[in-house]
Amino acid sequence: MPSRKLTTDAVGNHKASALRNLSDPGSHIFKGSDGWIQGYNAQAAVDSDHKVIVAICVSNKASNVVHSLPMLERTRANTGQLPTVLTADAGYCGSANLEACEHRGLDAYNSTNRQKHGQNPMQSWGSPPKGLDARGRMDRKLRS
């Protein structure tokens, strides 16, 4: 799984400016809604039919987008198959992730941007424009 390392100089020595937690050196400082926290980023994949967690990951990497494909592979390793449908929030939306879902034949529903609660997305009508990238195709799928 992706993890964050302390910054180093050209020789490989840790920079003096690198922040460390001496009691939990594997943890990282994350920006939260109420400020900064020292901790980890946890991921879970859930079988929606049976309400069972099928894969987990704990990392010190703040970004969710880097965990999408490793979580799919962890799901396959634990269950013997990939899901047929995948839902994910905007934190997992990246072109490589969307293209990988298309390539694997997953029926993915991955939010392409953050939206305020109660805000209705604009509807899309007619044929999609040609030349849309993976994010554009997903955005179009979600708005149709």
C-alpha positions as CSV (number, residue, x, y, z in Angstrom):
1,M,0.0,0.0,0.0
2,P,1.2,3.6,-0.6
3,S,3.0,5.1,2.3
4,R,4.7,8.4,3.0
5,K,8.4,8.6,3.9
6,L,10.4,11.3,5.7
7,T,12.1,13.7,3.4
8,T,15.8,13.1,2.8
9,D,18.7,15.0,1.3
10,A,20.7,13.9,-1.8
11,V,22.8,11.5,0.3
12,G,19.7,9.9,1.9
13,N,19.9,11.4,5.4
14,H,16.7,12.6,6.9
15,K,16.3,16.4,6.7
16,A,16.5,18.2,10.1
17,S,13.3,20.0,9.1
18,A,11.3,16.7,8.7
19,L,8.6,16.5,11.4
20,R,8.6,13.3,13.4
21,N,6.5,11.7,16.1
22,L,8.9,9.9,18.4
23,S,6.2,7.7,20.0
24,D,4.6,6.7,16.6
25,P,7.1,7.4,13.8
26,G,4.9,5.7,11.2
27,S,2.1,8.2,11.6
28,H,1.8,11.4,9.7
29,I,0.3,14.9,10.3
30,F,-3.0,15.4,8.4
31,K,-5.1,18.4,7.8
32,G,-8.6,17.8,9.1
33,S,-11.8,19.8,9.2
34,D,-10.9,21.2,12.6
35,G,-7.2,21.6,12.2
36,W,-4.2,19.2,12.2
37,I,-4.1,15.7,13.5
38,Q,-1.4,13.1,13.9
39,G,-2.6,9.8,12.6
40,Y,-3.3,7.5,9.7
41,N,-5.6,7.3,6.7
42,A,-7.8,4.1,6.7
43,Q,-9.6,2.6,3.7
44,A,-12.3,0.0,3.6
45,A,-14.0,-1.9,0.7
46,V,-17.5,-3.2,1.5
47,D,-19.6,-5.8,-0.2
48,S,-22.9,-3.8,-0.5
49,D,-25.0,-6.9,-0.9
50,H,-23.8,-8.6,2.3
51,K,-22.6,-5.5,4.3
52,V,-19.2,-7.1,4.9
53,I,-15.8,-5.5,4.8
54,V,-13.8,-7.3,2.1
55,A,-10.6,-5.3,2.2
56,I,-8.9,-2.8,4.4
57,C,-5.8,-0.6,4.4
58,V,-4.2,1.8,6.9
59,S,-1.6,4.2,5.5
60,N,0.2,7.4,6.4
61,K,-0.5,8.8,3.0
62,A,-3.1,11.6,3.1
63,S,-4.5,11.2,-0.5
64,N,-7.2,8.7,-1.1
65,V,-6.7,8.6,-4.9
66,V,-3.5,6.5,-4.6
67,H,-5.4,3.8,-2.7
68,S,-8.1,3.1,-5.2
69,L,-6.3,0.5,-7.4
70,P,-4.4,-1.2,-4.6
71,M,-7.8,-1.6,-2.8
72,L,-9.3,-3.2,-5.9
73,E,-6.4,-5.6,-6.0
74,R,-6.7,-6.3,-2.3
75,T,-10.4,-7.0,-2.8
76,R,-9.6,-9.5,-5.6
77,A,-6.9,-11.2,-3.4
78,N,-9.4,-11.6,-0.5
79,T,-12.5,-12.6,-2.5
80,G,-11.1,-14.1,-5.7
81,Q,-12.9,-11.6,-7.9
82,L,-13.3,-7.9,-8.6
83,P,-16.6,-6.2,-7.8
84,T,-19.0,-5.7,-10.7
85,V,-20.1,-2.3,-9.4
86,L,-17.8,0.3,-7.7
87,T,-18.9,3.5,-5.9
88,A,-16.4,6.0,-4.6
89,D,-16.3,9.6,-3.5
90,A,-14.4,12.4,-5.2
91,G,-11.3,11.7,-3.2
92,Y,-10.7,8.6,-5.3
93,C,-11.3,10.3,-8.6
94,G,-8.2,10.2,-10.8
95,S,-7.9,9.6,-14.5
96,A,-5.7,6.5,-14.0
97,N,-8.3,5.0,-11.6
98,L,-11.2,5.7,-13.9
99,E,-9.4,4.3,-16.9
100,A,-8.4,1.2,-14.9
101,C,-12.1,0.6,-13.9
102,E,-13.1,0.9,-17.6
103,H,-10.3,-1.5,-18.6
104,R,-11.4,-4.0,-16.0
105,G,-15.1,-3.7,-17.1
106,L,-16.2,-2.4,-13.7
107,D,-19.5,-0.4,-13.6
108,A,-17.9,2.5,-11.6
109,Y,-19.7,5.5,-10.1
110,N,-17.0,7.8,-8.9
111,S,-17.9,11.3,-8.0
112,T,-15.8,13.7,-10.0
113,N,-16.0,16.7,-7.7
114,R,-17.2,17.7,-4.3
115,Q,-20.7,19.0,-4.1
116,K,-22.6,20.7,-1.3
117,H,-25.4,18.8,0.4
118,G,-28.7,19.5,-1.2
119,Q,-27.2,20.8,-4.4
120,N,-28.6,19.1,-7.5
121,P,-26.2,18.4,-10.3
122,M,-27.0,19.6,-13.8
123,Q,-28.5,17.0,-16.1
124,S,-26.9,15.9,-19.3
125,W,-29.0,15.4,-22.4
126,G,-28.2,13.9,-25.8
127,S,-25.2,12.1,-27.1
128,P,-21.9,12.7,-25.2
129,P,-19.4,14.9,-27.0
130,K,-16.5,13.1,-28.7
131,G,-13.1,13.1,-27.2
132,L,-14.0,13.1,-23.5
133,D,-11.3,11.9,-21.2
134,A,-12.0,9.4,-18.4
135,R,-13.1,12.1,-15.9
136,G,-15.4,13.7,-18.5
137,R,-17.0,10.3,-19.3
138,M,-17.6,9.6,-15.6
139,D,-19.0,13.1,-15.1
140,R,-21.3,12.6,-18.0
141,K,-22.4,9.2,-16.7
142,L,-23.2,10.6,-13.3
143,R,-25.2,13.4,-14.7
144,S,-27.3,11.4,-17.2
